């Protein structure tokens, strides 16, 4: 090795002498007699601690090398046209990374009564605060998985960073700020005009701190007065401590025509012993699924966001839009209003599972508890519904109640079912939905309510601030969509624009 290569190697050895020394010391420690009697677990712990410090020092040595080689920029002008004509070398700031804390040393460009500028920070895309993007990424992932306390524990075990509970929560909130803009800019997957576009909306209550309750809920809670008991909430008291999280889903689903036999087997055919039931056709499969959720936004705003996503996929309204709901009147009214405003025809379908629950309530008015024949009774009426016989089913329930001589409270379940069927008749055209191959159940959005809300925001003892709940809900949605890695690259670019580019003239970072 001669000439420039020898000089480059010597410079490298000099720049990274500190980290090389730590590595050499770790090697010596492993070669010592004491290491020969260590278990593999003890070796893991030893190497984990030593190599983390070696890596942290490598990071520090690299930053020191950058500082040593930084050359003064000739012209540094901010976004308002004010030049920084003076410099101060060796300006320092701390950076907490996934390997530990390091110090960034760089040139500060100064002016009179204006904030200093640090072009070297832009090259590194340093965050606005102390914690690195790597720590922020871990905070976003771990906070969306479990409690902030658990996230804090896992991050510290993995990185040794010593990050605190509040810092983890703040990083998670900051990590979610670009999610809406990310989906606005995301190019949808290509789809044919014959593929139905499925929309769905649902809500789930989240226990919120009193200061974050919506105005009406806060007033209702205040009207109830204090808690009846000191150590727990009494019946009905938890209701006034929740704020509704509204969730939305949009996905594509190729048509899958079916019949009533594919949904519910004919009980009379089975009872007659006609052999094995024919193989059932599978329903439409969801693809390109997109989920969203918000505790902060109203239900109307989330419905609008769902329609925005649908129009992003079908701007010309050429596809068939199918909206699946659980039957809540408020949701249906919001959907109709949004569709009317945008001039798009939508086919609203009430989830079959919710309708079956009403049939079961009616069944227990006519059958004893545990009577197996109730299942056959429900199946027969459900098959009539699947064939489009909504009014026929309602009339049959009324007739059954009269024949059985039920009165008042005895027929409550039947009355509820009849009122539900007649009130939602226009949205119970299952015969049309099955013929055209549309889905008829809200499994996607029901699953989202469980996964996005109940499995995280409804964990035991959780009481949320508004910003934390909103951030975690959005982060869980991004991860459920399979978009987190793409989102994080987008988020880092937005951080670069916000924290660095916007501070300079024409958004151009000055070069040496």
Secondary structure, 3 states (H helix, E strand, C coil): CCHHHHHHHHHHHHHCHHHHHHHHHHHHHHHCHHHHHCCHHHHHHHHHHHHHHHHHHHHHHHHHHHHHHCCCCCCCEECCCCECCEEEEEEEEEEEECCEEEEEEEEEEECCCCCCECHHHHHHCCCCCCECHHHHHHHHHHHHHCCHHHHHHHHHHHHCCCCCHHHHHHHHHHHCCCHHHHHHHCCCCCCCCCCEEEEEEEEEEEEECHHHCCHHHHHHHHHHCCCCCCCCCCCCCHHHHEEEEEEEEEEEECCCCCCHHHHCCCHHHHHCCCCCCCCCCCCCCEEEEEEEEECCCCHHHHHHHHHHHHHHHCCCCCCCEEEEECCCHHHHHHHHHHHHHHCCCEEEEECHHHHHHHHHHHHHHHCCCCCCHHHHHHHHHHHHHHCCCHHHHHHHHHHHHHHCCCCHHHHHHHHHHHHHHHHCHHHCCHHHHHHHCCCCCCHHHHHHHHHHHHCCCCCCCCCECHHHHHHHHHHHHHHHCCCHHHHHHHHHHHHHHHHCHHHEHHHCCCCC
